Amino acid sequence: MGRILCIDDYPFYADMVAEMLRKRGGHLVKSDVVPLDLAEIKAFDPDVIIVSLVRRLESISAGGMRDFYHEVEGAKAFQFIAAKAVQDVPVIITGLAVSEMDVPRGLRYEAFIEVPQKLDALLRTIDKLIAARRKNAEIVPE
């Protein structure tokens, strides 16, 4: 079981993803929304951070994505996490009506997973990242 922080711009989606992970993965999950408190994030000490990106309905019919930060719910949360000193915690992006090609280059994350289509892949990825993080923590430098 791992400690997972689910972040979004809106409580409904963050809570929905958190509840799904509690039920299906048996993890200790906390959900949070923008604005985020970096001290609170570090105090929770997550093994994995999940940022949910959902494309706004009104922008889907407009064709291709023009402005990631205005057309995608969760973009502010992702920008905050990518810019802050949470470098030692792996980040997974879940995308709904958002593709990995839409994500601006240069923002750090370990995995991009479409939901809800690939829920099992999300759970497997979480387990792999938690196992790798714990294995690295066991290595004590001389």
C-alpha positions in Angstrom: 0.0 0.0 0.0 1.3 3.4 -0.9 0.6 7.1 -0.1 -0.9 8.8 -3.1 -1.8 12.4 -3.6 -4.5 13.2 -6.2 -4.4 16.8 -7.4 -6.8 18.7 -9.6 -8.2 22.2 -10.1 -11.6 21.0 -9.0 -12.5 18.9 -5.9 -15.0 16.6 -7.7 -12.5 15.1 -10.1 -9.7 14.8 -7.5 -12.1 13.1 -5.1 -13.4 10.8 -7.8 -9.9 9.6 -8.7 -8.9 9.3 -5.1 -12.0 7.1 -4.3 -11.3 4.9 -7.2 -7.7 4.3 -6.0 -8.8 3.6 -2.5 -11.3 1.0 -3.7 -9.3 -0.7 -6.5 -5.8 -0.3 -5.2 -6.1 -0.3 -1.4 -3.9 2.8 -1.2 -3.9 5.6 1.4 -5.1 8.4 -0.8 -5.5 12.1 -0.2 -7.1 14.6 -2.7 -6.2 18.2 -2.9 -7.0 21.2 -5.2 -5.4 24.4 -6.3 -4.2 26.5 -4.6 -1.8 23.9 -3.2 0.2 24.2 0.0 3.7 22.8 -0.7 4.3 22.3 3.1 1.1 20.2 3.3 2.2 18.1 0.3 5.5 17.4 1.9 3.9 16.6 5.3 1.7 14.0 3.6 4.9 12.6 2.1 3.3 10.9 -1.0 4.9 8.0 -2.8 3.2 9.2 -6.0 1.4 12.3 -7.1 -1.4 12.0 -9.6 -2.5 15.1 -11.5 -5.8 14.8 -13.4 -6.1 16.6 -16.7 -9.5 17.0 -18.2 -10.2 18.9 -21.3 -13.1 21.4 -21.0 -16.2 20.4 -23.0 -16.5 23.8 -24.7 -13.0 23.5 -26.1 -13.4 20.0 -27.5 -15.7 21.1 -30.3 -13.4 24.0 -31.2 -10.9 21.6 -32.9 -7.3 21.2 -31.9 -6.0 22.5 -28.6 -4.8 26.1 -28.8 -4.0 27.0 -25.1 -3.3 24.1 -22.7 -3.6 26.3 -19.6 -7.1 27.6 -20.5 -8.6 24.6 -22.1 -7.6 21.9 -19.6 -8.8 21.5 -16.0 -5.9 20.4 -13.8 -3.4 22.4 -15.9 -2.8 24.9 -13.0 -2.2 22.0 -10.6 0.2 20.3 -13.0 2.1 23.6 -13.5 2.4 24.1 -9.8 3.7 20.6 -9.1 6.1 20.7 -12.1 7.6 24.0 -11.0 8.0 23.2 -7.2 10.6 21.2 -5.4 8.7 17.9 -5.3 11.4 16.4 -7.5 11.8 13.2 -5.6 8.2 12.2 -5.9 7.1 10.5 -9.2 4.2 12.3 -11.0 1.6 10.5 -13.1 -0.7 12.4 -15.3 -4.2 11.0 -16.0 -5.8 12.4 -19.1 -9.5 12.6 -20.1 -9.9 14.0 -23.6 -6.3 15.2 -23.3 -3.5 13.5 -25.2 0.1 13.3 -24.2 0.9 15.5 -27.2 -1.1 18.3 -25.6 1.1 18.5 -22.5 3.7 21.3 -22.8 7.3 20.1 -23.1 9.7 20.6 -20.3 7.2 19.7 -17.5 8.4 16.7 -15.5 6.3 13.6 -15.1 6.9 9.8 -15.2 3.8 8.5 -16.9 0.7 9.7 -18.9 -2.3 7.4 -18.7 -5.7 7.8 -20.3 -8.6 7.3 -17.9 -11.0 5.6 -17.5 -10.0 3.4 -20.4 -6.7 2.3 -18.8 -7.5 2.1 -15.1 -5.6 -1.2 -14.8 -2.6 0.4 -16.4 -2.8 3.3 -13.9 -2.9 0.8 -10.9 0.1 -1.2 -12.3 2.1 2.0 -12.9 1.4 3.3 -9.4 2.6 -0.1 -7.9 5.8 0.0 -10.1 6.7 3.5 -9.1 6.1 2.9 -5.4 8.2 -0.3 -5.5 11.0 1.5 -7.4 10.9 4.4 -4.9 11.0 2.1 -1.9 13.9 0.1 -3.4 15.9 3.3 -4.0 15.2 4.3 -0.4 16.7 1.1 0.9 20.0 1.9 -0.8 22.2 3.8 1.7 25.1 5.7 0.2 28.4 5.3 1.9 
